[in-house]
Amino acid sequence: MRSLTRSLCVAFALLAPLLFLAAALPQDDAAPASRFAGKTVVITGANRGLGLEFARQYTALGAHVVGTARKPEEAEELAATGARVLALDVTDDASVAAFDEALGDGPVHLLVNNAGRGSRSLPEGTSRAERARVIMDVNTLGPIRVTEALLDNLRAAGAGATVANMSSYLGSIGENTSAGSDGYRESKAALNMFTRSLAIEEREAGLIVIAMSPGWVRTRMGGESAPLEPEESIGGLVGVIEGLTAEESGRFWHHDGTELAW
């Protein structure tokens, strides 16, 4: 039954991009409501790629979206979604503190730690140690900084408040059969461990904490050869998040609703 429920939630969320069009047409019956409709959803790194698609889909589902960008004045596409745009550099403690202050004390019902950096963003010849240091500062320490800063906001939202950490199947130790992607793999494996630990620590508070993999997606990071469009990948992840239960906290989910090995 749980598998059927998750499949239905994923299928529902895949339709989220169509809600932009549906909202403009006369409707006899109301669309199924998201559990985040009217609630606050914070998405880091939301000015492009997967973060921007998260902002589009959650705005379409009726959430109050707060999207972050290092340069909010250049985040025109994000602003066009109707999201509130705030400045945030997840590698900078002062920036995280300023973001926390700007956000205020209100409840946060969903935190999507999406801001990330890939291996190909560094110059060829960068040492393995330096590659890991730079990438982990964004992909691992970034989510830790932001989650720690917003933990009171998440707890204030009550049971069911969710932290969704953007990991990758490349961070799965059990699925690593090809090596490569130095620094990126390590950063996501470490993020997975943080996810698991936080889920255990916040179990009594009722928080749901997961790691998620978007698959190989056609974005600036994923490249033109990737088989998935952002709408499909994020639609699947929105569905996964929608159907989460407390028992499914502390686990690693693929965009199609299947569970990945750590």
N, C-alpha and C positions, 0 to 999 in steps of 0.2 A: 504494500500500500504506500509506504514512504517513497519507493522508487516511482510509482505512478504519480504521486503528488509532485515530486521534484520534476518529472518530465512535463507535467502540465504547467508548472511555474516557468520552466525554461521556454516552453512553447509560447506562453503568454507574453513573456518579456521580449521574445524575438519580434513581436508585433509592435513593440514600443515606438520605433521610428515612424510607423504609420499613424500614430496618434496625432502627429502634427497635422496631417490631412484630415483625419477623422474629426478633430475638434472644429474644423471649419464647415462641416457638413451637418445638416439637421439629423438628430438622432432620436429614435423612439425609446431605445433602452440605453441605460448608462453603461459605460465600459467598466469592467472589473477594477476595483480600486486597489492600488498598491498600498502596502502597509506603511510606506513612506510618504504617501500623499498628505500634504499639509505639514510635513515634518522637515527638520533640518538635515540636509545631507552635505557634508564637506568633502570636496574632491581636490586632492593636491595634484599639481602639474596638469591643470585642466585647460590650458590654452591651446593645446593641439593634440592630435593623435587620439589615443584611447581615452585620455582624461576628458578631452572635448566631447567625445561620443558619450561618455558617462554623463556629462553635464546635459547634453541634448536629451538623452533618454529619461533621466530623472526629472528634468524640467517638464517633459511631456507627460510624465506620470503624476505631476502635481506636487512634487517636492519643492521645498525652499532650498535651492542649491546655492552653496557658497563654493566658488571655484577659485583656485589660487594660481598665480603666475609670478615668476620672478620680475617680470616687467608688465604690470597690469595695464599700463597705458598702451601697450601693443597687443593686448588680448581682445581685439575687436570681435572675432568669431565667438569667443566665450561670452562676451557682453551681449552679443546678439541673441543668445539662448534665453536671456532673461535672468541669468545667474548673477548673484552678487559677486563681484570680482575683488579679491584682496591680494596684496603683495605677500609673497612667501618664498624664501630661499631655504630649503630644508636642510642645507649644510651649515647654516648660520644661526647660532643660538640666539643672537639678538633679533634676527628676523623672525624666528619662531616665537619669541616672547612678544614682539610687536603684533604679530598675527593673532596670538592668543588674546591680547588686550583688545584688539579691534573687533574680534569675534564676540567678546563679552562672556557673560556667565550663563547664557541660555543653554538649554539642553541640545546636544547633538545626537541625533538618532542613528546616523550612519556616517562613519569616517572611511573614505576610500583612499588609502595611501597608495597613490598611483605614480607620483613623480619618480622618474627613474633615468638611468643612464646606461647605455650599452657599451659593449667592448669596442665597437668600431668608432666610437666617438673620440678615441685617443689616438695620437699619432703612431704610425708604424715605428717599431723599435722601442716603444715604451716598455720598461722592464716589467716582468710579471708582478713583482712586489708593488711597484708604483701603480700599475693598472688596478690591482686589487684595492689599494688604499683609496684611490680616487673614486672608483665605482662604489665601493662599500660605504663611503661617506654619504653618497646619495641614496643608494638602494637599501642599505641596512640601517645605518645610523639615522638617516632622514625619517623613516617611519617611526623609529624609536623616539626621536625628539618630539615629533608632532603628536604621537599618541600620548606620551607622557604629559605634554602640555594640555591636552584636551581631555584627560581622563576624568576630571571632575564633571565636565560637560556631558560626557558619555554616561557616567553614573547617574547624573541628574535626569537623563532620559528614561531611566528605569529598565526593567527586565526586557530583553530583546534588542537593546541598543547594540549596534554591530560595528566591529572594526574589520574591514576587508583589505588585506594586504596584497598588493599586486606582486605576485611571485612569478614563476615561470617553470615549465616542465624541465628547463635546463638546470633548475636548482634542485631537482630530485636526485638524490644519491642513488636510489634504487633503479632509476631509469637511465643513468649515465653509462652509455655504452660507446660513446664516440669522442669523449674529451672535447677540447677546444673551448672557445668563449671564455678564455682566462679572465678572472676577476669577476665577470658577470655571474658565472655559475656559483662561485663562492659567496657572492653577495646575496644571492637568492636563497642558497642553502642556509645561511646565517639568519636571513629574514624568516625562514620557515621555523627555525628553532625559537626565535623571539615570539612568533605567532603561537606556537604550541605552549610555551611557558606562560604567556599572558592569558591565554584561554583558561589555563588551570588556576592562575592567580585570581582571575576575575569571575570565576564560576559562581561564587556565592552572591556576587553583586548582580548576576543575571546577564552579564555581557556575553555576546557571541563574538568570537574572534576566529577568523579563517584566513588561510592563504589561498590564492586563486591563480590559475594559469589561463591567460587569454588565448593560448595557441599561437601559431605563427601568423601574424596579422600584417596586412599591407599598409604600413605606416612608414614614416621616415626612418624609424629604428628597424622595422622589420624588412623593409625593402620591397621592391616591385614584384619579386618572385613569390612572395607569400601568398598562400591560397585563400586566406580569409579576409573578408572586408571588415572594417571596424564595426559596422552595424550588426553583423552576425555574431562576432565575438562578444561584444559588450552586451548585446541582447541576451545571449546565453548566460553571461555572468550576472546580469540583473535578475534573471530568472532564478539562478542559483541562490543569490542573496535573498530574494523574495521568499523562497520556501524554506529557509534555514530554521532549524529547531535548536534548542539548547543542547540536545544530544549530539548535534553535528558540529558543535564548536570545537576548535582545536584540530581541524582537519584541513586537507589540501584538496581543492576542487578544481576540476577542469571546466572550461567554458561550456562543454556539452552536458554537464551535470554528473560526470563520472568522477570517482575519487582517485587521486594520484598517490603513489607511494612516496613517502618522505625520501 
